[in-house]
């Protein structure tokens, strides 16, 4: 059986949360993939097969996302970090390297600060949590008056949002839009996305995060990957983080927006594999 045939949904109870995950690879170190806000594990499909040739890779739908349960909660980085820790415990994962993109990067950074003994290496991609300045796209959903508008999601509206996240809008195919639409239509999905936004942002920007003041205490070897033309989170956040994390390496990808693993999967995969080796 090849890796593609092994790519299938599995479920595990993390506390009371029914959690969907994928697991590929049976050798090498353990790697856990953390998607961004509003994401789901299919967004790693350009990466997980390649990474699993060399590592034991786990990807899961974060609590409140994808096909995992969506409790009414404050989806802070601390909350999602504890959930990640509990996911590892549920599957008897003693320690791992984390790869987090966007909000998943904020979770990975928080994990590095709270549970350093459980972390091998840290990779953050277009990460949240590193500064106040973020796109209007992340700030608008925090306005209460948008509740009704955001609950009536459309394929055309999602296509527009997806195209805002990439440098080359031609990469946003009908298939990607349909996938996002189907996930957005799942019960509780819109409410959970709003909870993520309002737990971390307001109309003025990202809430104060103690992550920034503690970057110099991160002990894990760290790789920071960013798109030069990221319209969601400015590349200056990456440059500042690289200066403050003691053992950090910065890779900036040209002609690339917010979704590095999707826009430049081959470059991304190679950077990650080289760093983990």
C-alpha atoms as a printed R data frame, in Angstrom:
    type eleno elety resid chain resno       x      y       z
1   ATOM     1    CA   UNK     A     1   0.000  0.000   0.000
2   ATOM     2    CA   UNK     A     2   1.450  3.406  -0.957
3   ATOM     3    CA   UNK     A     3   1.155  6.625   1.033
4   ATOM     4    CA   UNK     A     4  -1.708  8.015  -1.062
5   ATOM     5    CA   UNK     A     5  -3.824  4.942  -0.341
6   ATOM     6    CA   UNK     A     6  -3.149  5.368   3.384
7   ATOM     7    CA   UNK     A     7  -4.490  8.935   3.384
8   ATOM     8    CA   UNK     A     8  -7.766  8.490   5.227
9   ATOM     9    CA   UNK     A     9  -9.777 10.139   7.958
10  ATOM    10    CA   UNK     A    10  -9.319  8.864  11.481
11  ATOM    11    CA   UNK     A    11 -10.969 10.091  14.661
12  ATOM    12    CA   UNK     A    12  -9.820 10.287  18.268
13  ATOM    13    CA   UNK     A    13 -11.505 11.688  21.354
14  ATOM    14    CA   UNK     A    14  -9.460 14.556  22.781
15  ATOM    15    CA   UNK     A    15 -11.236 15.050  26.073
16  ATOM    16    CA   UNK     A    16 -14.838 15.336  24.893
17  ATOM    17    CA   UNK     A    17 -13.909 16.627  21.415
18  ATOM    18    CA   UNK     A    18 -14.257 14.197  18.511
19  ATOM    19    CA   UNK     A    19 -11.195 15.090  16.454
20  ATOM    20    CA   UNK     A    20 -10.417 14.211  12.844
21  ATOM    21    CA   UNK     A    21  -6.803 13.539  11.899
22  ATOM    22    CA   UNK     A    22  -4.505 11.975   9.332
23  ATOM    23    CA   UNK     A    23  -1.368 10.005  10.095
24  ATOM    24    CA   UNK     A    24   1.172  9.058   7.448
25  ATOM    25    CA   UNK     A    25   4.682  7.650   7.562
26  ATOM    26    CA   UNK     A    26   6.091  4.942   9.799
27  ATOM    27    CA   UNK     A    27   9.695  6.015  10.352
28  ATOM    28    CA   UNK     A    28  11.664  9.072  11.347
29  ATOM    29    CA   UNK     A    29  10.788 11.745  13.890
30  ATOM    30    CA   UNK     A    30   7.218 12.800  14.687
31  ATOM    31    CA   UNK     A    31   5.900 15.962  13.018
32  ATOM    32    CA   UNK     A    32   2.520 17.612  13.712
33  ATOM    33    CA   UNK     A    33   0.909 20.023  11.231
34  ATOM    34    CA   UNK     A    34  -1.246 22.889  12.572
35  ATOM    35    CA   UNK     A    35  -3.463 24.646  10.033
36  ATOM    36    CA   UNK     A    36  -4.576 28.271  10.202
37  ATOM    37    CA   UNK     A    37  -7.888 29.815  11.242
38  ATOM    38    CA   UNK     A    38 -10.797 28.548   9.170
39  ATOM    39    CA   UNK     A    39  -8.567 25.779   7.826
40  ATOM    40    CA   UNK     A    40  -8.679 21.984   7.799
41  ATOM    41    CA   UNK     A    41  -6.298 19.111   7.116
42  ATOM    42    CA   UNK     A    42  -6.889 18.954   3.354
43  ATOM    43    CA   UNK     A    43  -4.926 22.192   3.061
44  ATOM    44    CA   UNK     A    44  -1.785 20.113   3.780
45  ATOM    45    CA   UNK     A    45  -2.373 17.707   0.871
46  ATOM    46    CA   UNK     A    46   0.514 19.226  -1.142
47  ATOM    47    CA   UNK     A    47   2.911 18.644   1.742
48  ATOM    48    CA   UNK     A    48   1.980 15.669   3.895
49  ATOM    49    CA   UNK     A    49   2.793 12.952   1.350
50  ATOM    50    CA   UNK     A    50   6.305 14.273   0.786
51  ATOM    51    CA   UNK     A    51   7.009 14.858   4.464
52  ATOM    52    CA   UNK     A    52   5.729 11.372   5.331
53  ATOM    53    CA   UNK     A    53   8.421  9.764   3.182
54  ATOM    54    CA   UNK     A    54  10.884 10.733   5.909
55  ATOM    55    CA   UNK     A    55   8.824 11.345   9.059
56  ATOM    56    CA   UNK     A    56   5.807 10.171  11.019
57  ATOM    57    CA   UNK     A    57   3.401 12.984  10.234
58  ATOM    58    CA   UNK     A    58   0.144 13.884  11.973
59  ATOM    59    CA   UNK     A    59  -2.315 16.537  10.799
60  ATOM    60    CA   UNK     A    60  -5.558 17.233  12.622
61  ATOM    61    CA   UNK     A    61  -8.561 19.484  12.339
62  ATOM    62    CA   UNK     A    62  -8.135 21.887  15.243
63  ATOM    63    CA   UNK     A    63 -10.986 22.021  17.744
64  ATOM    64    CA   UNK     A    64 -13.623 24.235  16.113
65  ATOM    65    CA   UNK     A    65 -12.370 23.562  12.587
66  ATOM    66    CA   UNK     A    66 -12.865 21.160   9.706
67  ATOM    67    CA   UNK     A    67 -14.723 18.020  10.761
68  ATOM    68    CA   UNK     A    68 -13.706 18.146  14.416
69  ATOM    69    CA   UNK     A    69 -16.262 19.140  17.049
70  ATOM    70    CA   UNK     A    70 -16.974 22.846  17.471
71  ATOM    71    CA   UNK     A    71 -17.769 23.764  21.085
72  ATOM    72    CA   UNK     A    72 -18.804 27.280  22.003
73  ATOM    73    CA   UNK     A    73 -15.543 28.537  23.486
74  ATOM    74    CA   UNK     A    74 -12.951 31.284  23.426
75  ATOM    75    CA   UNK     A    75 -10.499 30.077  20.800
76  ATOM    76    CA   UNK     A    76  -7.396 31.743  22.192
77  ATOM    77    CA   UNK     A    77  -3.897 30.505  21.407
78  ATOM    78    CA   UNK     A    78  -3.701 29.153  24.967
79  ATOM    79    CA   UNK     A    79  -6.931 27.162  24.454
80  ATOM    80    CA   UNK     A    80  -5.765 25.700  21.134
81  ATOM    81    CA   UNK     A    81  -2.292 25.013  22.522
82  ATOM    82    CA   UNK     A    82  -3.728 22.973  25.381
83  ATOM    83    CA   UNK     A    83  -5.852 21.109  22.848
84  ATOM    84    CA   UNK     A    84  -2.708 20.292  20.845
85  ATOM    85    CA   UNK     A    85  -1.053 19.002  24.016
86  ATOM    86    CA   UNK     A    86  -4.127 16.891  24.763
87  ATOM    87    CA   UNK     A    87  -4.177 15.557  21.186
88  ATOM    88    CA   UNK     A    88  -0.602 14.341  21.670
89  ATOM    89    CA   UNK     A    89  -1.530 12.696  24.962
90  ATOM    90    CA   UNK     A    90  -4.567 10.984  23.409
91  ATOM    91    CA   UNK     A    91  -2.346  9.379  20.768
92  ATOM    92    CA   UNK     A    92   0.575  8.699  23.124
93  ATOM    93    CA   UNK     A    93   2.897 11.085  21.264
94  ATOM    94    CA   UNK     A    94   5.740 11.839  23.726
95  ATOM    95    CA   UNK     A    95   7.249 14.777  21.810
96  ATOM    96    CA   UNK     A    96   7.197 16.176  18.298
97  ATOM    97    CA   UNK     A    97   8.239 18.920  15.929
98  ATOM    98    CA   UNK     A    98   5.443 21.377  15.163
99  ATOM    99    CA   UNK     A    99   4.695 23.122  11.877
100 ATOM   100    CA   UNK     A   100   2.116 25.880  12.274
101 ATOM   101    CA   UNK     A   101   0.777 28.227   9.629
102 ATOM   102    CA   UNK     A   102  -1.055 31.508  10.338
103 ATOM   103    CA   UNK     A   103  -3.107 30.974  13.534
104 ATOM   104    CA   UNK     A   104  -1.484 27.535  13.750
105 ATOM   105    CA   UNK     A   105   1.835 29.361  13.963
106 ATOM   106    CA   UNK     A   106   0.559 31.291  16.963
107 ATOM   107    CA   UNK     A   107  -0.408 27.970  18.543
108 ATOM   108    CA   UNK     A   108   3.013 26.466  17.756
109 ATOM   109    CA   UNK     A   109   4.815 29.474  19.278
110 ATOM   110    CA   UNK     A   110   2.650 29.277  22.396
111 ATOM   111    CA   UNK     A   111   3.360 25.540  22.620
112 ATOM   112    CA   UNK     A   112   7.109 26.253  22.441
113 ATOM   113    CA   UNK     A   113   6.756 28.583  25.426
114 ATOM   114    CA   UNK     A   114   4.411 26.437  27.527
115 ATOM   115    CA   UNK     A   115   5.652 22.912  26.762
116 ATOM   116    CA   UNK     A   116   9.317 23.172  25.675
117 ATOM   117    CA   UNK     A   117  10.042 19.685  26.989
118 ATOM   118    CA   UNK     A   118   7.593 18.224  24.452
119 ATOM   119    CA   UNK     A   119   9.005 20.042  21.415
120 ATOM   120    CA   UNK     A   120  11.830 18.934  19.141
121 ATOM   121    CA   UNK     A   121  11.887 21.602  16.425
122 ATOM   122    CA   UNK     A   122   9.617 24.536  15.620
123 ATOM   123    CA   UNK     A   123   8.510 25.743  12.180
124 ATOM   124    CA   UNK     A   124   6.204 28.750  11.865
125 ATOM   125    CA   UNK     A   125   4.773 29.921   8.554
126 ATOM   126    CA   UNK     A   126   3.128 33.330   8.015
127 ATOM   127    CA   UNK     A   127   2.423 33.170  11.724
128 ATOM   128    CA   UNK     A   128  -0.073 35.031  13.831
129 ATOM   129    CA   UNK     A   129   0.898 36.170  17.310
130 ATOM   130    CA   UNK     A   130   3.922 38.259  16.384
131 ATOM   131    CA   UNK     A   131   2.495 41.762  16.209
132 ATOM   132    CA   UNK     A   132  -0.601 43.934  16.198
133 ATOM   133    CA   UNK     A   133  -0.613 44.666  12.463
134 ATOM   134    CA   UNK     A   134  -2.841 42.309  10.460
135 ATOM   135    CA   UNK     A   135  -5.022 42.561   7.377
136 ATOM   136    CA   UNK     A   136  -8.481 44.125   7.464
137 ATOM   137    CA   UNK     A   137  -9.746 40.654   6.447
138 ATOM   138    CA   UNK     A   138  -8.896 39.404   9.937
139 ATOM   139    CA   UNK     A   139 -10.271 42.464  11.704
140 ATOM   140    CA   UNK     A   140 -13.655 42.888  10.018
141 ATOM   141    CA   UNK     A   141 -15.215 39.640  11.337
142 ATOM   142    CA   UNK     A   142 -14.799 40.995  14.871
143 ATOM   143    CA   UNK     A   143 -17.551 43.560  14.286
144 ATOM   144    CA   UNK     A   144 -20.861 42.282  15.750
145 ATOM   145    CA   UNK     A   145 -22.853 43.851  12.902
146 ATOM   146    CA   UNK     A   146 -21.300 41.363  10.475
147 ATOM   147    CA   UNK     A   147 -22.843 38.287  12.132
148 ATOM   148    CA   UNK     A   148 -25.704 37.947   9.663
149 ATOM   149    CA   UNK     A   149 -23.548 38.781   6.621
150 ATOM   150    CA   UNK     A   150 -20.891 36.198   7.468
151 ATOM   151    CA   UNK     A   151 -23.452 33.494   8.189
152 ATOM   152    CA   UNK     A   152 -24.703 33.718   4.581
153 ATOM   153    CA   UNK     A   153 -21.489 32.478   3.009
154 ATOM   154    CA   UNK     A   154 -21.309 32.067  -0.787
155 ATOM   155    CA   UNK     A   155 -18.922 30.388  -3.179
156 ATOM   156    CA   UNK     A   156 -18.149 33.704  -4.875
157 ATOM   157    CA   UNK     A   157 -17.431 35.359  -1.539
158 ATOM   158    CA   UNK     A   158 -15.110 32.534  -0.500
159 ATOM   159    CA   UNK     A   159 -13.326 32.680  -3.868
160 ATOM   160    CA   UNK     A   160 -12.642 36.372  -3.299
161 ATOM   161    CA   UNK     A   161 -11.316 35.712   0.212
162 ATOM   162    CA   UNK     A   162  -9.063 32.881  -0.958
163 ATOM   163    CA   UNK     A   163  -7.604 35.012  -3.735
164 ATOM   164    CA   UNK     A   164  -6.693 37.677  -1.182
165 ATOM   165    CA   UNK     A   165  -4.433 35.154   0.569
166 ATOM   166    CA   UNK     A   166  -2.204 34.300  -2.401
167 ATOM   167    CA   UNK     A   167   0.175 36.133  -4.715
168 ATOM   168    CA   UNK     A   168  -1.006 34.249  -7.814
169 ATOM   169    CA   UNK     A   169  -4.810 34.221  -7.810
170 ATOM   170    CA   UNK     A   170  -4.863 31.638 -10.629
171 ATOM   171    CA   UNK     A   171  -3.952 29.034  -8.019
172 ATOM   172    CA   UNK     A   172  -7.430 29.360  -6.507
173 ATOM   173    CA   UNK     A   173  -9.310 26.732  -8.482
174 ATOM   174    CA   UNK     A   174 -13.003 25.885  -8.387
175 ATOM   175    CA   UNK     A   175 -12.032 22.740  -6.483
176 ATOM   176    CA   UNK     A   176 -10.346 24.740  -3.693
177 ATOM   177    CA   UNK     A   177 -13.325 27.085  -3.451
178 ATOM   178    CA   UNK     A   178 -15.796 24.191  -3.336
179 ATOM   179    CA   UNK     A   179 -13.761 22.509  -0.599
180 ATOM   180    CA   UNK     A   180 -13.819 25.681   1.505
181 ATOM   181    CA   UNK     A   181 -17.527 26.073   0.852
182 ATOM   182    CA   UNK     A   182 -18.357 22.534   1.985
183 ATOM   183    CA   UNK     A   183 -16.355 23.017   5.187
184 ATOM   184    CA   UNK     A   184 -18.019 26.388   5.829
185 ATOM   185    CA   UNK     A   185 -21.441 24.754   5.498
186 ATOM   186    CA   UNK     A   186 -20.798 22.232   8.286
187 ATOM   187    CA   UNK     A   187 -22.897 22.813  11.431
188 ATOM   188    CA   UNK     A   188 -21.270 25.341  13.731
189 ATOM   189    CA   UNK     A   189 -18.458 26.202  11.313
190 ATOM   190    CA   UNK     A   190 -19.298 29.886  10.830
191 ATOM   191    CA   UNK     A   191 -19.802 30.450  14.547
192 ATOM   192    CA   UNK     A   192 -16.466 28.788  15.332
193 ATOM   193    CA   UNK     A   193 -14.604 30.933  12.778
194 ATOM   194    CA   UNK     A   194 -16.138 34.045  14.326
195 ATOM   195    CA   UNK     A   195 -15.071 32.812  17.772
196 ATOM   196    CA   UNK     A   196 -11.483 32.362  16.552
197 ATOM   197    CA   UNK     A   197 -11.471 35.904  15.146
198 ATOM   198    CA   UNK     A   198 -13.004 37.542  18.183
199 ATOM   199    CA   UNK     A   199 -10.765 35.631  20.592
200 ATOM   200    CA   UNK     A   200  -7.602 36.984  18.950
201 ATOM   201    CA   UNK     A   201  -8.421 40.192  17.060
202 ATOM   202    CA   UNK     A   202 -10.476 43.349  17.185
203 ATOM   203    CA   UNK     A   203 -11.025 46.091  14.628
204 ATOM   204    CA   UNK     A   204  -7.706 47.705  15.620
205 ATOM   205    CA   UNK     A   205  -5.628 44.598  15.029
206 ATOM   206    CA   UNK     A   206  -4.332 41.541  16.838
207 ATOM   207    CA   UNK     A   207  -4.702 41.488  20.603
208 ATOM   208    CA   UNK     A   208  -1.561 41.929  22.656
209 ATOM   209    CA   UNK     A   209   0.269 38.625  22.739
210 ATOM   210    CA   UNK     A   210   2.889 37.868  25.413
211 ATOM   211    CA   UNK     A   211   4.562 35.688  22.765
212 ATOM   212    CA   UNK     A   212   6.471 38.705  21.439
213 ATOM   213    CA   UNK     A   213   8.111 39.500  24.777
214 ATOM   214    CA   UNK     A   214   9.121 35.862  25.336
215 ATOM   215    CA   UNK     A   215  10.615 35.001  21.948
216 ATOM   216    CA   UNK     A   216  14.117 35.127  23.412
217 ATOM   217    CA   UNK     A   217  13.200 32.252  25.758
218 ATOM   218    CA   UNK     A   218  12.322 29.790  22.976
219 ATOM   219    CA   UNK     A   219  14.935 27.048  23.122
220 ATOM   220    CA   UNK     A   220  13.877 24.846  20.194
221 ATOM   221    CA   UNK     A   221  15.657 25.202  16.839
222 ATOM   222    CA   UNK     A   222  13.263 27.367  14.824
223 ATOM   223    CA   UNK     A   223  12.570 27.861  11.125
224 ATOM   224    CA   UNK     A   224  10.498 30.876  10.084
225 ATOM   225    CA   UNK     A   225   8.996 30.792   6.571
226 ATOM   226    CA   UNK     A   226   7.133 33.744   5.066
227 ATOM   227    CA   UNK     A   227   5.859 34.977   1.727
228 ATOM   228    CA   UNK     A   228   7.444 38.263   0.716
229 ATOM   229    CA   UNK     A   229   4.077 39.580  -0.531
230 ATOM   230    CA   UNK     A   230   1.983 38.270   2.374
231 ATOM   231    CA   UNK     A   231  -1.079 40.581   2.471
232 ATOM   232    CA   UNK     A   232  -2.482 39.117   5.697
233 ATOM   233    CA   UNK     A   233   0.447 39.304   8.139
234 ATOM   234    CA   UNK     A   234   3.369 41.613   7.235
235 ATOM   235    CA   UNK     A   235   6.800 40.134   6.600
236 ATOM   236    CA   UNK     A   236   8.313 42.528   9.164
237 ATOM   237    CA   UNK     A   237   6.833 40.204  11.824
238 ATOM   238    CA   UNK     A   238   9.034 37.401  10.484
239 ATOM   239    CA   UNK     A   239  12.134 39.567  10.454
240 ATOM   240    CA   UNK     A   240  11.567 40.737  14.024
241 ATOM   241    CA   UNK     A   241  10.945 37.184  15.237
242 ATOM   242    CA   UNK     A   242  14.126 35.925  13.567
243 ATOM   243    CA   UNK     A   243  16.131 38.583  15.412
244 ATOM   244    CA   UNK     A   244  14.684 37.647  18.795
245 ATOM   245    CA   UNK     A   245  14.483 33.835  18.777
246 ATOM   246    CA   UNK     A   246  17.982 32.611  19.744
247 ATOM   247    CA   UNK     A   247  18.284 29.663  17.361
248 ATOM   248    CA   UNK     A   248  16.181 30.853  14.425
249 ATOM   249    CA   UNK     A   249  16.585 30.741  10.670
250 ATOM   250    CA   UNK     A   250  14.483 32.895   8.342
251 ATOM   251    CA   UNK     A   251  13.408 31.959   4.809
252 ATOM   252    CA   UNK     A   252  11.433 34.520   2.791
253 ATOM   253    CA   UNK     A   253   9.773 33.218  -0.387
254 ATOM   254    CA   UNK     A   254   9.513 35.626  -3.299
255 ATOM   255    CA   UNK     A   255   6.290 36.025  -5.310
256 ATOM   256    CA   UNK     A   256   4.359 34.433  -2.494
257 ATOM   257    CA   UNK     A   257   1.434 35.509  -0.323
258 ATOM   258    CA   UNK     A   258   0.052 34.083   2.917
259 ATOM   259    CA   UNK     A   259  -0.369 30.430   1.910
260 ATOM   260    CA   UNK     A   260   3.245 29.335   1.402
261 ATOM   261    CA   UNK     A   261   2.604 25.544   1.601
262 ATOM   262    CA   UNK     A   262  -0.030 25.872  -1.135
263 ATOM   263    CA   UNK     A   263   1.640 28.456  -3.361
264 ATOM   264    CA   UNK     A   264   5.160 26.998  -3.310
265 ATOM   265    CA   UNK     A   265   4.780 23.420  -2.041
266 ATOM   266    CA   UNK     A   266   8.026 22.063  -3.504
267 ATOM   267    CA   UNK     A   267  10.111 24.874  -2.026
268 ATOM   268    CA   UNK     A   268   8.264 24.621   1.273
269 ATOM   269    CA   UNK     A   269   8.644 20.843   1.511
270 ATOM   270    CA   UNK     A   270  12.363 20.995   0.780
271 ATOM   271    CA   UNK     A   271  13.005 23.723   3.344
272 ATOM   272    CA   UNK     A   272  11.119 21.733   5.975
273 ATOM   273    CA   UNK     A   273  12.828 18.418   5.186
274 ATOM   274    CA   UNK     A   274  16.285 20.018   5.211
275 ATOM   275    CA   UNK     A   275  15.561 21.674   8.539
276 ATOM   276    CA   UNK     A   276  14.197 18.526  10.160
277 ATOM   277    CA   UNK     A   277  17.049 16.304   8.985
